[in-house]
Amino acid sequence: MSGFVIRPAALSQLDFGAPAAERDIERGLEDYFVESEAYRRVSSGEKTIILGNRGSGKSAIFQVLAKRAKAAGNHVIPLAPEDYSYELLSKTMAAENSGSWAKLGAYAVAWKYLIYVLVMKEVSRKGMRLRKGAASRIYKYVRDNHSASDMSKLSALVSYLKRLEGVKIGKYEAGVKTRELEKLYRLEEIHHLLPHLKEVLGKEKVFVFVDELDRGWDSSEDAQSFVAGLFQACVSINALHPNLRVYVSLRQELYDNIPALYEDAQKYRDLLETIDWTEGALLSLITKRMRHSLDSLSRIQEDEECWGAVFSAVLGYRRNRSFNYMVDRTLYRPREIIQFCTQAVEAAQDDSVTPPIDYPVISAAEGVYSGDRAKDIAAEYRFQYPGLLSVFEGFRGRIYTFDRDELELLCLELITGDIRVDDDARDWLERCDPDALIEILWHVGFLRAQVVGGIRGRRRSGSQYVGPYQVQFLNVDAAARLQVHPMFRASLGMKEPKGNRNTTSSGSSSQGSEEGTAR
């Protein structure tokens, strides 16, 4: 246990930061940012496409990179959710089968056009009208074609797409259509300026960040072409000059479910950086934030001692290590541990509890946290598995550990309608068998599978159950026992198996955790 304990009044000053990096950057994110190896590879330009689950820290990397690039005097162009709308694209663009106009290629070239224009506009802002040569030519093009009062970024992209669409499905003779398409696909309007842009880039650095592509995602034809085309454009543009870098972030689940990306995975593999976290890295992340907000903690070097100044190192009679207990109730995402810690500190303040915060307060906070996370996970997969929250509800009040046969029977009842679910869930459940539904529930993090033998993954010593965030590949069909992830149990009122209390052999419970037991 830590020998240092903070004063009760200090809890009001404890700030773990905002869950969203866009707001956290103004609260000190750069000061307590964890510079992982993944960050270093992205920062060096070695990796330009970031994949990760929601809340894994993709936006945090972009926010810190952008701030540091600006501080170094470089150009930064952010493309945020308000700059694109999948609903607008679907309503505006004709279907792909209308004239066979191959949307993927069209989106790729439209993205290249948009990004090149944005880059030229950006580097034209520093008085290029007074310069000669390459800079002057770029400035004149921007002045004559893209004034400051021009359309929004999305409008510029859609405008180019409509030009392609007009030729593709318009009433043109074959020869004319071919010539016009060649001009558009070759970016004839700006192609002659690219050598001049390369010359300017020899003295100027430009960073383009395309973030949160999952915001408003609707899995439509246009949404998939929009993202797949962006990947193609990113690879092409980044080959122009080392001082121009286009970075893209995308949720792992969406990447896996866009056929064009999956089929061309080998083209992008060397550019992909997948964000994942270990327990040690999450402890470092949260204690860095604690030290930043409380000067009295800044003198503590060891992460576990710093943690123990706020939270009891061991939780009461259950003998669970508090950090392990709390991190077990996450999918190893920074946003989750930040949310849980914030909830616990607020609960301690409400009850005027003196630090270190012990199990009763953490348990009370867990109920709210668990319910919020269940809703968040269901929302995260709302396009792949609509109504997923009602499927979770089918486990309410049950013992959280299942033999395979027991779980298959429960899943069969969900599929056949013996257990009621939302109509939205009924549509995809009808296409499942019990094994497929178990695989889905494991994949989204709701279930953990028992592993034996040589499979170790990144599980903590003594743990029997793992989730997809701990092992990259697992044959879930071979798992003889599974359990509902601890993150969901409190909100579903689930029960631990008889005789499980204070043991380390039967999996974690809604009140204790095999992984969290002190050793």
C-alpha positions as CSV (number, residue, x, y, z in Angstrom):
1,M,0.0,0.0,0.0
2,S,1.2,3.5,-0.7
3,G,2.7,5.4,2.2
4,F,1.4,8.7,0.8
5,V,-2.3,9.6,0.9
6,I,-3.9,12.8,-0.5
7,R,-6.1,15.1,1.5
8,P,-9.8,14.7,1.1
9,A,-10.1,18.2,-0.4
10,A,-7.7,17.3,-3.1
11,L,-10.2,14.9,-4.7
12,S,-11.9,18.0,-6.1
13,Q,-8.7,18.9,-7.9
14,L,-8.1,15.5,-9.4
15,D,-8.7,15.6,-13.1
16,F,-8.2,12.5,-15.3
17,G,-8.8,14.7,-18.5
18,A,-11.6,14.7,-20.9
19,P,-12.7,11.4,-22.5
20,A,-12.5,13.0,-26.0
21,A,-9.1,14.1,-27.2
22,E,-10.6,17.1,-29.1
23,R,-11.5,18.6,-25.7
24,D,-8.6,17.2,-23.8
25,I,-5.9,18.9,-25.9
26,E,-6.9,22.2,-24.3
27,R,-6.7,20.7,-20.8
28,G,-3.1,19.5,-21.0
29,L,-3.2,16.4,-23.1
30,E,0.2,17.1,-24.5
31,D,1.7,17.3,-21.0
32,Y,0.4,13.9,-19.9
33,F,0.4,12.1,-23.3
34,V,1.9,8.7,-23.3
35,E,4.4,8.5,-26.2
36,S,4.1,4.8,-27.1
37,E,6.0,3.1,-29.8
38,A,2.9,3.3,-32.0
39,Y,3.0,7.1,-31.6
40,R,6.6,7.2,-32.5
41,R,6.1,5.2,-35.7
42,V,3.2,7.5,-36.7
43,S,5.1,10.6,-35.8
44,S,8.1,9.6,-38.0
45,G,5.8,9.1,-41.0
46,E,6.5,5.4,-41.1
47,K,2.8,4.7,-40.5
48,T,0.1,6.9,-41.9
49,I,-3.1,4.9,-41.3
50,I,-4.2,4.3,-37.7
51,L,-6.6,1.6,-36.8
52,G,-8.1,1.0,-33.4
53,N,-11.4,0.6,-31.5
54,R,-13.4,3.6,-30.3
55,G,-11.7,5.2,-27.3
56,S,-8.3,3.6,-28.0
57,G,-6.5,6.9,-28.5
58,K,-6.4,7.4,-32.3
59,S,-7.6,11.0,-32.0
60,A,-5.2,11.7,-29.1
61,I,-2.3,10.8,-31.4
62,F,-3.6,13.2,-34.1
63,Q,-4.2,16.0,-31.7
64,V,-0.7,15.9,-30.2
65,L,0.9,15.5,-33.7
66,A,-1.1,18.5,-35.0
67,K,-0.2,20.7,-32.0
68,R,3.5,19.9,-32.2
69,A,3.5,20.4,-36.0
70,K,1.9,23.8,-35.6
71,A,4.4,24.8,-32.8
72,A,7.2,23.9,-35.2
73,G,5.8,26.3,-37.8
74,N,4.4,23.6,-40.1
75,H,1.1,23.6,-42.0
76,V,-1.8,21.5,-40.5
77,I,-5.0,20.7,-42.2
78,P,-7.6,18.9,-40.1
79,L,-10.6,17.2,-41.7
80,A,-13.2,16.6,-39.0
81,P,-16.6,14.9,-39.0
82,E,-18.3,18.2,-39.9
83,D,-16.4,18.2,-43.1
84,Y,-18.1,15.0,-44.4
85,S,-21.6,13.5,-44.2
86,Y,-22.4,10.0,-45.4
87,E,-26.1,10.8,-45.4
88,L,-25.5,13.7,-47.8
89,L,-23.3,11.6,-50.0
90,S,-25.9,8.9,-50.3
91,K,-28.6,11.4,-51.2
92,T,-26.5,13.3,-53.7
93,M,-24.7,10.6,-55.6
94,A,-26.2,8.2,-58.1
95,A,-26.0,4.5,-57.4
96,E,-23.0,2.6,-58.8
97,N,-25.2,0.5,-61.0
98,S,-26.5,3.6,-62.8
99,G,-24.2,3.5,-65.8
100,S,-21.5,1.3,-64.1
101,W,-19.5,4.3,-63.0
102,A,-17.1,2.5,-60.5
103,K,-17.4,4.6,-57.4
104,L,-14.2,3.5,-55.7
105,G,-12.0,4.9,-58.4
106,A,-14.1,8.0,-58.6
107,Y,-13.9,8.7,-54.8
108,A,-10.1,8.0,-54.9
109,V,-9.5,10.7,-57.5
110,A,-12.0,13.1,-55.9
111,W,-10.1,12.7,-52.6
112,K,-6.8,13.4,-54.4
113,Y,-8.2,16.5,-56.0
114,L,-9.7,17.8,-52.7
115,I,-6.5,17.2,-50.7
116,Y,-4.2,18.7,-53.3
117,V,-6.4,21.8,-53.5
118,L,-6.4,22.1,-49.7
119,V,-2.7,21.8,-49.6
120,M,-2.2,24.4,-52.3
121,K,-4.6,26.8,-50.5
122,E,-2.7,26.3,-47.3
123,V,0.8,26.9,-48.6
124,S,-0.6,30.0,-50.5
125,R,-1.5,31.8,-47.3
126,K,2.0,33.1,-46.6
127,G,2.2,35.8,-49.2
128,M,3.1,33.7,-52.2
129,R,1.7,36.4,-54.5
130,L,5.0,38.2,-53.9
131,R,7.1,35.3,-54.9
132,K,8.1,34.1,-58.3
133,G,8.3,30.7,-59.9
134,A,6.5,27.6,-58.5
135,A,5.0,29.4,-55.5
136,S,3.5,32.2,-57.7
137,R,1.9,29.7,-60.1
138,I,0.2,27.8,-57.2
139,Y,-1.0,31.1,-55.8
140,K,-2.5,32.2,-59.1
141,Y,-4.4,28.9,-59.5
142,V,-5.8,29.1,-56.0
143,R,-6.8,32.8,-56.5
144,D,-8.5,32.1,-59.8
145,N,-10.2,28.9,-58.9
146,H,-10.6,28.5,-55.1
147,S,-11.3,31.8,-53.4
148,A,-11.7,32.1,-49.6
149,S,-15.5,32.3,-50.1
150,D,-15.5,29.0,-51.9
151,M,-17.6,26.0,-51.0
152,S,-17.0,23.7,-48.0
153,K,-14.6,20.9,-48.1
154,L,-17.3,18.3,-48.6
155,S,-18.9,20.4,-51.3
156,A,-15.6,20.6,-53.2
157,L,-15.3,16.8,-53.0
158,V,-18.9,16.2,-54.1
159,S,-18.5,18.7,-56.9
160,Y,-15.7,16.7,-58.4
161,L,-17.6,13.5,-58.0
162,K,-20.6,15.0,-59.8
163,R,-18.3,16.0,-62.7
164,L,-17.2,12.3,-62.9
165,E,-20.8,11.1,-62.5
166,G,-22.0,13.5,-65.2
167,V,-19.6,12.0,-67.7
168,K,-20.0,8.4,-66.6
169,I,-23.8,8.3,-66.8
170,G,-24.4,11.2,-69.1
171,K,-25.4,11.2,-72.8
172,Y,-21.9,11.4,-74.3
173,E,-20.6,9.6,-77.3
174,A,-18.1,6.9,-76.4
175,G,-15.1,8.8,-77.7
176,V,-16.0,12.0,-76.0
177,K,-16.8,10.2,-72.7
178,T,-13.4,8.5,-72.8
179,R,-11.4,11.7,-73.3
180,E,-13.4,13.6,-70.6
181,L,-12.9,10.8,-68.1
182,E,-9.2,10.6,-68.8
183,K,-8.9,14.4,-68.1
184,L,-10.8,14.0,-64.8
185,Y,-9.0,10.8,-63.7
186,R,-5.6,12.4,-64.5
187,L,-6.5,15.5,-62.5
188,E,-5.8,17.6,-65.6
189,E,-6.9,20.7,-63.9
190,I,-4.1,20.6,-61.4
191,H,-1.7,17.9,-62.7
192,H,0.6,20.5,-64.2
193,L,0.9,22.2,-60.8
194,L,2.2,19.1,-58.9
195,P,5.8,19.6,-59.9
196,H,5.5,23.2,-58.6
197,L,4.0,21.9,-55.4
198,K,6.9,19.5,-55.0
199,E,9.2,22.4,-55.3
200,V,7.4,24.3,-52.6
201,L,7.3,21.3,-50.3
202,G,11.0,21.2,-50.4
203,K,10.9,24.2,-48.0
204,E,7.5,23.7,-46.3
205,K,5.9,20.8,-44.4
206,V,2.2,20.0,-44.6
207,F,0.3,17.6,-42.4
208,V,-3.3,16.5,-43.3
209,F,-5.3,14.7,-40.6
210,V,-8.5,12.8,-41.5
211,D,-10.1,11.7,-38.3
212,E,-13.3,10.1,-36.9
213,L,-14.5,8.6,-40.2
214,D,-16.8,6.4,-38.1
215,R,-18.9,9.4,-37.0
216,G,-22.3,9.0,-38.7
217,W,-21.1,5.8,-40.5
218,D,-24.1,4.1,-42.2
219,S,-22.4,1.3,-44.1
220,S,-23.9,2.6,-47.4
221,E,-22.3,2.1,-50.8
222,D,-21.1,5.7,-50.8
223,A,-19.7,5.5,-47.2
224,Q,-17.6,2.4,-48.1
225,S,-16.4,4.0,-51.4
226,F,-15.7,7.2,-49.5
227,V,-13.3,5.5,-47.1
228,A,-11.8,3.0,-49.5
229,G,-11.1,5.8,-52.0
230,L,-9.5,7.9,-49.2
231,F,-7.1,5.0,-48.5
232,Q,-6.0,4.9,-52.1
233,A,-5.6,8.7,-52.3
234,C,-3.6,8.7,-49.1
235,V,-1.1,6.2,-50.5
236,S,-0.8,8.1,-53.7
237,I,-0.4,11.6,-52.2
238,N,2.1,10.5,-49.6
239,A,4.4,9.4,-52.5
240,L,4.6,13.0,-53.8
241,H,7.1,14.3,-51.3
242,P,8.3,13.4,-47.8
243,N,7.2,16.8,-46.5
244,L,3.6,16.1,-47.3
245,R,1.9,13.6,-45.1
246,V,-1.8,12.6,-45.1
247,Y,-2.8,10.7,-41.9
248,V,-6.1,8.7,-41.7
249,S,-7.7,7.1,-38.6
250,L,-10.4,4.4,-38.8
251,R,-12.1,2.1,-36.4
252,Q,-10.8,-1.4,-36.7
253,E,-14.3,-2.8,-37.1
254,L,-15.1,-0.6,-40.1
255,Y,-11.8,-1.4,-41.7
256,D,-12.6,-5.2,-41.4
257,N,-16.0,-4.7,-42.9
258,I,-15.2,-2.7,-46.0
259,P,-14.6,-5.3,-48.8
260,A,-12.4,-3.1,-50.9
261,L,-10.0,-2.5,-48.0
262,Y,-10.0,-6.1,-46.9
263,E,-9.3,-7.3,-50.5
264,D,-6.4,-4.8,-50.9
265,A,-5.0,-5.3,-47.4
266,Q,-1.6,-6.2,-48.7
267,K,-1.3,-2.8,-50.4
268,Y,-1.7,-1.0,-47.0
269,R,-0.2,-3.4,-44.5
270,D,3.1,-1.6,-44.2
271,L,1.3,1.7,-43.6
272,L,-1.1,0.4,-40.9
273,E,-0.6,1.1,-37.2
274,T,-3.0,-0.8,-35.0
275,I,-3.5,0.8,-31.5
276,D,-3.7,-1.5,-28.6
277,W,-2.8,-1.2,-24.9
278,T,-1.4,-3.3,-22.1
279,E,-2.3,-3.0,-18.4
280,G,1.0,-1.5,-17.6
281,A,0.6,1.2,-20.3
282,L,-2.9,2.0,-19.0
283,L,-1.6,2.4,-15.5
284,S,1.1,4.7,-16.8
285,L,-1.5,6.7,-18.7
286,I,-3.8,7.2,-15.7
287,T,-1.1,8.0,-13.2
288,K,0.4,10.6,-15.5
289,R,-2.9,12.4,-15.5
290,M,-3.1,12.1,-11.7
291,R,0.4,13.7,-11.3
292,H,-0.5,16.4,-13.8
293,S,-3.6,17.6,-11.9
294,L,-2.1,17.2,-8.3
295,D,1.3,18.7,-7.5
296,S,1.5,16.6,-4.4
297,L,1.5,13.4,-6.5
298,S,4.2,14.7,-8.9
299,R,6.9,13.7,-6.4
300,I,5.8,10.0,-6.5
301,Q,7.9,8.2,-9.1
302,E,6.4,4.7,-9.0
303,D,3.1,4.3,-10.8
304,E,1.6,1.8,-8.3
305,E,2.5,4.1,-5.4
306,C,0.9,7.0,-7.1
307,W,-2.3,5.0,-7.8
308,G,-2.3,3.9,-4.1
309,A,-2.4,7.5,-2.9
310,V,-5.9,7.8,-4.5
311,F,-7.3,4.3,-4.6
312,S,-6.8,1.6,-2.0
313,A,-4.0,-0.7,-3.3
314,V,-6.0,-3.7,-2.1
315,L,-9.8,-3.7,-2.0
316,G,-11.0,-4.6,1.5
317,Y,-11.5,-8.2,2.6
318,R,-11.7,-9.5,-1.0
319,R,-7.9,-8.9,-1.3
320,N,-8.2,-7.6,-4.9
321,R,-5.7,-5.2,-6.3
322,S,-7.8,-2.1,-7.1
323,F,-6.2,-1.3,-10.4
324,N,-6.5,-4.8,-11.6
325,Y,-10.2,-4.8,-10.5
326,M,-10.9,-1.7,-12.5
327,V,-8.9,-2.5,-15.6
328,D,-10.5,-5.9,-15.7
329,R,-13.8,-3.9,-16.3
330,T,-12.4,-2.4,-19.5
331,L,-11.6,-3.6,-22.9
332,Y,-8.2,-2.1,-22.4
333,R,-9.2,1.3,-23.9
334,P,-7.9,4.5,-22.4
335,R,-11.3,6.2,-22.5
336,E,-12.8,3.4,-20.3
337,I,-10.3,3.5,-17.5
338,I,-10.5,7.3,-17.5
339,Q,-14.3,7.1,-17.3
340,F,-14.3,4.5,-14.5
341,C,-11.7,6.5,-12.4
342,T,-13.6,9.7,-12.9
343,Q,-16.9,8.0,-11.9
344,A,-15.2,6.6,-8.7
345,V,-13.7,9.9,-7.7
346,E,-17.0,11.7,-8.2
347,A,-18.8,9.1,-6.1
348,A,-16.2,9.6,-3.3
349,Q,-16.7,13.3,-3.4
350,D,-20.5,12.9,-3.2
351,D,-20.2,10.6,-0.2
352,S,-17.4,12.7,1.5
353,V,-15.2,9.7,1.5
354,T,-11.6,10.1,2.7
355,P,-8.9,8.7,0.3
356,P,-7.7,6.2,-0.5
357,I,-11.0,5.1,-2.2
358,D,-12.0,1.6,-1.3
359,Y,-14.3,-1.1,-2.6
360,P,-17.7,0.3,-1.5
361,V,-17.2,3.5,-3.5
362,I,-15.7,1.7,-6.5
363,S,-18.6,-0.8,-6.5
364,A,-21.2,2.0,-6.4
365,A,-19.4,3.8,-9.3
366,E,-19.2,0.5,-11.2
367,G,-23.0,0.3,-11.6
368,V,-23.2,3.6,-13.4
369,Y,-20.1,2.9,-15.4
370,S,-21.2,-0.6,-16.4
371,G,-24.6,0.6,-17.7
372,D,-22.9,3.5,-19.7
373,R,-20.4,1.1,-21.3
374,A,-23.0,-1.4,-22.3
375,K,-24.9,1.3,-24.1
376,D,-21.7,2.6,-25.7
377,I,-20.6,-0.8,-27.0
378,A,-24.1,-1.4,-28.5
379,A,-23.9,2.0,-30.1
380,E,-20.5,1.3,-31.5
381,Y,-21.8,-1.7,-33.4
382,R,-25.2,-0.3,-34.2
383,F,-24.7,-0.7,-38.0
384,Q,-23.3,-4.2,-38.0
385,Y,-25.6,-5.5,-35.1
386,P,-28.5,-3.1,-34.5
387,G,-30.4,-3.8,-31.3
388,L,-27.4,-5.4,-29.7
389,L,-28.3,-3.9,-26.3
390,S,-31.4,-6.0,-26.3
391,V,-29.3,-9.1,-26.9
392,F,-27.2,-8.2,-23.9
393,E,-30.4,-8.0,-21.9
394,G,-31.0,-11.6,-22.5
395,F,-28.3,-12.4,-20.0
396,R,-29.8,-10.3,-17.2
397,G,-29.8,-11.9,-13.7
398,R,-28.0,-15.0,-14.8
399,I,-24.7,-16.6,-13.5
400,Y,-22.0,-15.0,-15.6
401,T,-20.0,-18.2,-16.3
402,F,-21.3,-20.7,-18.8
403,D,-20.4,-24.2,-20.0
404,R,-20.5,-24.3,-23.8
405,D,-23.8,-26.3,-23.9
406,E,-25.5,-23.8,-21.6
407,L,-24.4,-20.8,-23.6
408,E,-25.5,-22.4,-26.9
409,L,-28.9,-23.1,-25.5
410,L,-29.3,-19.5,-24.3
411,C,-28.1,-18.2,-27.7
412,L,-30.6,-20.5,-29.4
413,E,-33.4,-19.0,-27.3
414,L,-32.3,-15.5,-28.4
415,I,-32.2,-16.6,-32.1
416,T,-35.6,-18.3,-32.1
417,G,-37.3,-15.5,-30.1
418,D,-38.0,-17.5,-26.9
419,I,-36.1,-14.6,-25.3
420,R,-37.5,-11.3,-26.6
421,V,-35.1,-8.9,-28.4
422,D,-35.7,-5.7,-30.4
423,D,-37.0,-6.0,-34.0
424,D,-33.7,-4.6,-35.3
425,A,-31.8,-7.4,-33.7
426,R,-34.2,-10.0,-35.0
427,D,-33.2,-9.3,-38.6
428,W,-29.5,-10.3,-38.1
429,L,-30.1,-12.9,-35.4
430,E,-32.2,-14.9,-37.8
431,R,-29.1,-15.4,-39.9
432,C,-27.1,-16.8,-37.0
433,D,-26.7,-20.1,-35.4
434,P,-25.6,-20.4,-31.7
435,D,-21.9,-20.7,-32.6
436,A,-22.1,-17.6,-34.9
437,L,-23.8,-15.6,-32.1
438,I,-21.2,-16.6,-29.6
439,E,-18.5,-15.5,-32.0
440,I,-20.1,-12.2,-32.4
441,L,-20.5,-11.6,-28.7
442,W,-16.9,-12.5,-28.1
443,H,-15.8,-10.2,-31.0
444,V,-17.6,-7.2,-29.6
445,G,-16.1,-7.9,-26.1
446,F,-19.2,-9.0,-24.3
447,L,-17.9,-12.5,-23.8
448,R,-14.5,-13.8,-22.7
449,A,-13.3,-17.4,-23.5
450,Q,-11.5,-19.8,-21.3
451,V,-8.1,-20.8,-22.7
452,V,-6.0,-23.7,-21.7
453,G,-2.7,-25.3,-22.8
454,G,-0.2,-23.2,-24.7
455,I,-2.3,-20.2,-25.5
456,R,-1.1,-17.3,-23.3
457,G,-1.8,-14.2,-25.4
458,R,-1.3,-11.2,-23.2
459,R,-3.4,-12.5,-20.3
460,R,-2.2,-11.9,-16.8
461,S,-0.7,-14.8,-14.9
462,G,-3.5,-16.8,-13.3
463,S,-6.3,-15.7,-15.6
464,Q,-8.3,-18.3,-17.4
465,Y,-10.5,-16.0,-19.6
466,V,-9.5,-13.7,-22.4
467,G,-11.2,-11.3,-24.8
468,P,-10.3,-10.2,-28.3
469,Y,-8.3,-7.3,-27.0
470,Q,-5.9,-9.7,-25.3
471,V,-5.4,-12.3,-28.0
472,Q,-5.4,-11.5,-31.7
473,F,-6.5,-14.9,-32.9
474,L,-8.6,-17.5,-30.9
475,N,-10.7,-20.4,-32.0
476,V,-13.7,-19.5,-29.9
477,D,-15.6,-22.6,-31.2
478,A,-13.1,-24.7,-29.2
479,A,-13.7,-22.9,-25.9
480,A,-15.4,-25.2,-23.4
481,R,-16.3,-22.4,-21.0
482,L,-17.1,-18.7,-21.5
483,Q,-18.1,-15.9,-19.3
484,V,-19.7,-12.4,-19.6
485,H,-17.0,-9.8,-19.5
486,P,-16.8,-8.1,-16.0
487,M,-17.5,-4.7,-17.6
488,F,-21.2,-5.7,-18.3
489,R,-22.1,-7.7,-15.2
490,A,-23.1,-4.9,-12.8
491,S,-25.6,-3.3,-15.2
492,L,-27.1,-6.8,-15.9
493,G,-27.3,-7.8,-12.3
494,M,-25.4,-11.0,-13.0
495,K,-24.4,-13.5,-10.3
496,E,-21.2,-15.2,-9.5
497,P,-21.0,-19.0,-9.4
498,K,-21.5,-20.6,-6.0
499,G,-18.3,-20.9,-4.1
500,N,-16.5,-18.4,-6.3
501,R,-16.1,-15.7,-3.6
502,N,-12.5,-15.2,-2.5
503,T,-11.2,-17.8,-4.9
504,T,-8.9,-17.5,-7.9
505,S,-10.0,-20.4,-10.0
506,S,-13.4,-19.7,-11.3
507,G,-13.2,-16.4,-13.1
508,S,-13.8,-12.8,-12.1
509,S,-17.1,-11.8,-10.5
510,S,-19.2,-8.7,-10.4
511,Q,-17.7,-8.1,-7.0
512,G,-14.3,-9.7,-7.2
513,S,-11.8,-10.6,-9.9
514,E,-9.6,-13.6,-10.3
515,E,-7.1,-11.4,-12.1
516,G,-7.3,-8.7,-9.4
517,T,-6.5,-11.0,-6.5
518,A,-3.4,-9.8,-4.6
519,R,-0.4,-11.9,-4.7
